[in-house]
Amino acid sequence: MKNDNILDVNTKSRLSADVTFLMLKGAGYAAIVVLGIWFFIAAFAAVGRALPEEARMAPDPINRPAPAVEAVAEPMPDEPVTDEVVPVAD
């Protein structure tokens, strides 16, 4: 087996150094991922701020159905809307 112990440290210190290095390496990878996501969101926010005010107030391009509150207030389409009173047979 090849001896990589150039610094002539004991095995317990070497193990601690290797574990510390691996933890710092993992933290570095996590920092790269988090910063990458943050830059992606920041780019979208910058594009949103660069748009003119009229574009920000434009209606939503997706054709969504009306809210349920408005649908309840309107009469059902299959019920005729009349003003005459229909007598009820006893």
C-alpha positions as a Markdown table, in Angstrom:
| # | Residue | x | y | z |
|---|---|---|---|---|
| 1 | Met | 0.0 | 0.0 | 0.0 |
| 2 | Lys | 1.3 | 3.4 | -0.9 |
| 3 | Asn | 2.2 | 5.7 | 2.0 |
| 4 | Asp | 0.6 | 9.2 | 1.5 |
| 5 | Asn | 1.7 | 10.4 | 4.9 |
| 6 | Ile | 4.0 | 13.1 | 3.7 |
| 7 | Leu | 3.6 | 15.4 | 6.7 |
| 8 | Asp | 4.3 | 12.5 | 9.1 |
| 9 | Val | 1.2 | 12.9 | 11.2 |
| 10 | Asn | -0.4 | 10.1 | 13.2 |
| 11 | Thr | -3.5 | 8.3 | 11.9 |
| 12 | Lys | -6.0 | 9.9 | 14.3 |
| 13 | Ser | -4.9 | 13.5 | 13.3 |
| 14 | Arg | -5.0 | 12.4 | 9.6 |
| 15 | Leu | -8.5 | 11.0 | 10.0 |
| 16 | Ser | -9.7 | 14.3 | 11.6 |
| 17 | Ala | -8.1 | 16.3 | 8.8 |
| 18 | Asp | -9.7 | 14.2 | 6.1 |
| 19 | Val | -13.1 | 14.3 | 7.7 |
| 20 | Thr | -12.8 | 18.1 | 8.1 |
| 21 | Phe | -11.8 | 18.5 | 4.5 |
| 22 | Leu | -14.7 | 16.4 | 3.3 |
| 23 | Met | -17.2 | 18.4 | 5.4 |
| 24 | Leu | -15.8 | 21.7 | 4.1 |
| 25 | Lys | -15.9 | 20.3 | 0.5 |
| 26 | Gly | -19.6 | 19.3 | 1.0 |
| 27 | Ala | -20.4 | 22.7 | 2.5 |
| 28 | Gly | -18.7 | 24.3 | -0.6 |
| 29 | Tyr | -20.9 | 22.3 | -3.0 |
| 30 | Ala | -24.0 | 23.3 | -1.0 |
| 31 | Ala | -23.0 | 26.9 | -1.1 |
| 32 | Ile | -22.6 | 26.7 | -4.9 |
| 33 | Val | -26.0 | 25.2 | -5.3 |
| 34 | Val | -27.7 | 27.7 | -3.0 |
| 35 | Leu | -25.9 | 30.7 | -4.6 |
| 36 | Gly | -26.8 | 29.4 | -8.1 |
| 37 | Ile | -30.5 | 29.2 | -7.2 |
| 38 | Trp | -30.3 | 32.7 | -5.6 |
| 39 | Phe | -28.7 | 34.1 | -8.8 |
| 40 | Phe | -31.4 | 32.5 | -10.9 |
| 41 | Ile | -34.1 | 34.1 | -8.8 |
| 42 | Ala | -32.3 | 37.4 | -8.7 |
| 43 | Ala | -32.1 | 37.4 | -12.6 |
| 44 | Phe | -35.9 | 36.9 | -12.8 |
| 45 | Ala | -36.4 | 39.7 | -10.3 |
| 46 | Ala | -34.1 | 42.0 | -12.3 |
| 47 | Val | -36.0 | 41.3 | -15.5 |
| 48 | Gly | -39.2 | 42.0 | -13.7 |
| 49 | Arg | -37.9 | 45.4 | -12.5 |
| 50 | Ala | -36.7 | 46.2 | -16.0 |
| 51 | Leu | -40.2 | 45.9 | -17.5 |
| 52 | Pro | -42.2 | 49.0 | -17.9 |
| 53 | Glu | -45.0 | 49.8 | -15.5 |
| 54 | Glu | -47.7 | 49.0 | -18.1 |
| 55 | Ala | -46.4 | 45.5 | -18.5 |
| 56 | Arg | -46.6 | 44.9 | -14.8 |
| 57 | Met | -50.3 | 46.0 | -14.7 |
| 58 | Ala | -51.3 | 43.9 | -17.7 |
| 59 | Pro | -54.0 | 41.3 | -17.2 |
| 60 | Asp | -53.0 | 37.7 | -16.6 |
| 61 | Pro | -52.4 | 36.0 | -20.0 |
| 62 | Ile | -53.8 | 32.7 | -18.8 |
| 63 | Asn | -57.5 | 32.3 | -19.3 |
| 64 | Arg | -58.7 | 31.4 | -15.9 |
| 65 | Pro | -62.3 | 30.8 | -14.9 |
| 66 | Ala | -64.2 | 33.5 | -12.9 |
| 67 | Pro | -64.0 | 33.3 | -9.1 |
| 68 | Ala | -66.6 | 31.2 | -7.4 |
| 69 | Val | -68.1 | 34.2 | -5.7 |
| 70 | Glu | -69.2 | 35.7 | -9.0 |
| 71 | Ala | -70.5 | 32.4 | -10.3 |
| 72 | Val | -72.8 | 32.0 | -7.3 |
| 73 | Ala | -74.3 | 35.5 | -7.7 |
| 74 | Glu | -75.3 | 34.8 | -11.3 |
| 75 | Pro | -78.3 | 32.7 | -12.2 |
| 76 | Met | -77.8 | 29.2 | -13.6 |
| 77 | Pro | -77.9 | 29.1 | -17.4 |
| 78 | Asp | -80.6 | 26.3 | -17.6 |
| 79 | Glu | -83.0 | 28.2 | -15.3 |
| 80 | Pro | -85.2 | 30.7 | -17.1 |
| 81 | Val | -85.1 | 34.2 | -15.6 |
| 82 | Thr | -88.6 | 35.6 | -15.5 |
| 83 | Asp | -90.6 | 38.1 | -13.4 |
| 84 | Glu | -93.9 | 36.2 | -13.4 |
| 85 | Val | -95.0 | 34.3 | -10.3 |
| 86 | Val | -95.8 | 30.6 | -10.9 |
| 87 | Pro | -98.6 | 29.3 | -8.6 |
| 88 | Val | -97.8 | 26.2 | -6.6 |
| 89 | Ala | -100.5 | 23.5 | -6.6 |
| 90 | Asp | -101.4 | 22.2 | -3.2 |
